[in-house]
Each structure stands twice: as structure tokens, then as C-alpha cells.
């Protein structure tokens, strides 16, 4: 289930008929989640023998994968909902050549989508916006604020570049806009015996996850709660699935954040 908790409003909601940022993002998220579901159904069929043997299905959802893997869902979604799209579109940035994560043409606009992935350890109380790897067993603690700030800055840069390209070729780059999109994966490493406890407290974990997300200048927020059969995942190590370990990852919820860019709602996250 996808629940939209915050939408664009006012000048930032619409950049001229027929484009609506809300409708665009809703369509994008529906297609991303649907593609994730389709791939998991296929994987479940492939691993049906393993499930009967172990008594537990450990999937590897692309939605919780690294940035490159999750980004493939964005491109698949755009290819279904728009007439034309590119991944890693090459553009001439302000100081040097660069790439926009995703370029698409939709409702007589060229749209740049800058995409990033962050992770957050599920907890029962808000203890700060922190990404924790392997439930605290590894050294690195990374704030979710950092990836959010970075994707916003990339989106601002992409918009300035697309506006310059519009001056050179308004037919190829009509009415440009740019959207930052941050995917935050809510997860926790658990033992199999603890899965029922996690399920019983899912609503509390989900609400604490939402409360811990960045809120400043987030104009759009949607949360996807995976179906029960898709919440248990294998661990990942060195960028690939690790099925040799006894532990499992409980991954029940995902958040999607976006915000305004450009003159219709120009903003930047201030330095802290």
C-alpha cells in the first residue's frame, strides 16, 4: 500500500496544464512499486524449492537494493508512463559536462529526476535521523539529511542546466522542471525468531520511521508498506545478496521524498 502523507501545493504543485507534479510522482511511484512487486513474484517462483526446504522465503527486493539497482526501477517506471526517457542523460552542466540521473519528456515538459537512496534502521522511538548498517554491528552511521541535501542540490543544478538548454533548443527542452527524489529504506537485521515480534509492532515501527524522516522543505512524502510476504529479505554484502548467513533483514516500509526547485518554489537547504 502506498500512502501519500504530503503533497505539493500552491505554485509548486503545477507548472502549467496539463502537468501536475503530484500526479506525475503518483504515477511514477505506482509504476516503481508495481515493477518491484513483479520482480519479487518471479523470484518467489524461482526460490519455491528453497522456501519449502528452509520454511522461510528470503527475497532480494530491487527497491531496497543499492542506488544503481533501485534506479533501474525509476527508469522502468518512466519508460511506461512517458513517451520518451533516458537514464544518465548527458548534459552540459554549468562548469563541465555531466549527467542527469533521469531525463523524461512528459506533458510538454522536459523533466529531470535526480535520485538517491538512503537507509534507516527501524526503531520504536525517534532517536535522530540516522542510517544504521546491520543494526549497529558495523561502524558507519550516516545521517539521512545528507543524501536529502545532496539530491536537492543536484536537482537545482540540473534545472539551471535544462533552462540553459531550453534557450538553445526550446523544442527539445520545453518548459523544463527538475525534481529531487530520495528513497529511504526502513530496515532492521533480526533473527528469525524475532520476526513475529516485529510484525506485531509494525505500526509502531512504521510511525517511528516516518517521524524520523527529514521534514524541512520536504514538499512531497509518500510511504510504501510492503505486503507481508515481501517484508523478509536476505542480507546483502558487497553489493549482492548474501544467503549464507542465518540472519534476515526485515524491510517493511519505504519512504519517497521530493521537493520544489526553480523560481516557482526555489529553495536550498541551509548549511548547518
N, C-alpha and C positions, 0 to 999 in steps of 0.2 A: 504494500500500500504506500502511495506517495501522498504526503500531507504538505500542503503549502501553508507555511506559517507567516510569511511576509511577502508582499508583492510591491512592484514598482507602482508609484502613484504620482500624480501631478505631471509636471513637464517631462519627467524622466520615464513615464510609462509608455509614451507613444511618440514616435518620430515621424508622424505623418501617416495617414491612411495608405495602405492597409496594415502597416507594421505595428505590432504591439509587442514590446519586449516580454511581457508576461506570457502572451500566447506562444511566442517563439520559444521561450525557455520551457514552458509546459510541454510543448511538442518534443523538444529535444530530450527532456528527462524521461518522458514516456518511452521514446524510442531506445534510449540508453538502457533503461531498466528492462525493457522487453528483450533486447539483444542479450543482456546478461542472463536473463531467465532462460532464453532459448538455448544458450550455450551450456547452462547448468543441467538442463533436461537431457541434453545429448551426453554430457559427461556422466550423469547418473546411470544412463543406459549402459555406457561402456564399462562402468565400475560396478554393475549389479552383482557380479560374482564376488568381488571383494567385500561388498556390503553384506552378503549372506554369510561369508566366512567370518568377518570381524564383528558383525552385529552393529556396525556404525558406518554411515556414509560420510566421508570427509571430502568435500569438494574443494575446488580451487577457483572461486568466483573471479572473473576478469575485473569486476567492479572494485575488488579490493586489491588488485594487482599493483605493480609499480606504475609510474606515470605513463610510460610508453604503452603498457598493456591497457590501462584504463582509457588512454587517449584513443585507442582503436575503437572503443565504443562510441566516443564522440563522433568520430568520422563516419562510422556505420550509420549513426542516427542522422547526421546531416545529409548523407547520400540518399536517405529515404524521404526526407521532408523538404529538401530543396532541389532546385533544378540543376545546380552546379555547386561543387565544393572541392576544396583542395586541402590536403594536410601539409603542414610545414611550408606554407606558401611563401615563396621568396619575394621580398620587397626591399626597397632601398630605404633603410632607416635614416634618422637624422645625421648620424655620423659615419655610418658604414652600412654595408649590405647586411640584412638579417632575415629572419623568418617569423611569420605569424603562425601560431600553433595550428589554427584552422581558419580558412577563408571560405565564405559561402555567399551565394547570391540568393536573396530571399525578399519577396515583396518589393521589388525595385530598389533594394538596398544592397550594398556590399557590407558584409558583417565579418569582423574579426573576432574570433573567440580565443582568448588566452586561457590555458587550462593548467591547473596544478592539483596535486594530490597531497594530503596530509593525513596523519593518523592520530587517534586519541584513544588512550586506554580507558575502558569503561569503569566508572566508579559510582558509588551510591551517593556521593556528595560532591558538590563543586569544590575542587581544590586547586583551581587555576587551569588555564588553558594550556595543557601540556600533552605532548605526544610521547607515549612511553612504549619502548620496544620490549616485547616479550615480558610484559607485566613486571618491569623493573629489574629484570635479570641482566640486562645489558647496560652499557654505560651512558648511552646517548639519550638526553631529554631535549626535545625540540619543541618550541612554542608554535602553536598553530597560527598565532598572529603573524609570524614571519612569512610563511608561504602566502597568507592572505595579502599582506602588504606588497609582496613581490609580484603577485599576479595582477594586482591593481596597477602597479607602476608599469608593468609590461603592456597592459591594456591601454593605458594612457599613451604610451609611446606608439603603439600600433595605430591608435586613432589619429594621432598627429601625422603619421606617415600616410595613412589612407586618405586623409584630407589633402595632403600634398599631391598624391597620385590622382585624385579627382581633378585637380587643376590641370593636369596634363592630359587626362583622358576621362571625361565625365561619363562616357557611355560604358566604359569597362569598370569604372569605380563610382557608381551612382550613390549619392546620399550615404556616405559611409558612417557606420557606427562600430563600436568595439565593446565587447562585454568580457569582464573577468569571470571565470568560473572556477571555484575551488571546491573540490570533492574532499570531504573529511570522512574517513572511515572509522567507525566506532568498533573497537575490537578488544578482546581480552584472552590471554592464554590461560586455559583451565585444564584440569584433569577431567576425565570422562565422568567421574562420579559427581562432579560439581555442575554438570550441565542442567540437571533438573532444577537445582537451586537458582541458577542464572535465569532459566525460563520463568520460574515463579516470580522473580523480581524484575522481569524485563521492563515493565512500565516505569519503575523507579530508575533503572539504569538509563533508559531512553531519555527521561526527563532531565536527569543529571547531565547527560551528554549534550542535550540542547542548551541547557543553562550555561555550559562551559564553552560554547562556541563564541567566536568573536561577534560583537554586536555593533561596534562603532562603524557607521557608514555601510552597513550591510542592508541593501535595499530589497533583496530577494533572498528568501530562505525556504528551502523545501527539505523534508526528511523522508527518506525511504526506509520502511521497515520490511525486511526480507521475510518471505514465508518461512515457517518453522523448519521445513525440510532443507532450506538453503542457508541456515544460520551457522552450521558447524562446518568449519573449513580445516584443511590441513595447514600445517605451518609452512612458512616459506623461508628459504635460506639461499643467500647469494643469487637472488632474483628468480628462483624456481621453486616449485613445490617440493617439500621435504616430507615424504611419507614414511620415513624410517623411525621417526620419533613417536613416543607414546602420547605426547600431549596433543591437544587440539586447540584451534582458535575459534572462539565464539564471536561471530561477526553478524550481529543482528540489524544494525542500522547504519545509514549513510546520510550525510548532510550535503546539500548543494548550496553554495553561497554565490551571490552576484551583486553587482552594484553599478551605479551610474558613472559614466565617463562623458567627457565633452562639455560643450558650452551649455547644453540643456541641463546639466547637473554635474558640473566639473568639480571634482574633489580629489584630494590626495590625503593619505594617512599621514599625519604629522609625525615627525621624529619624536621618539620618547626619550 
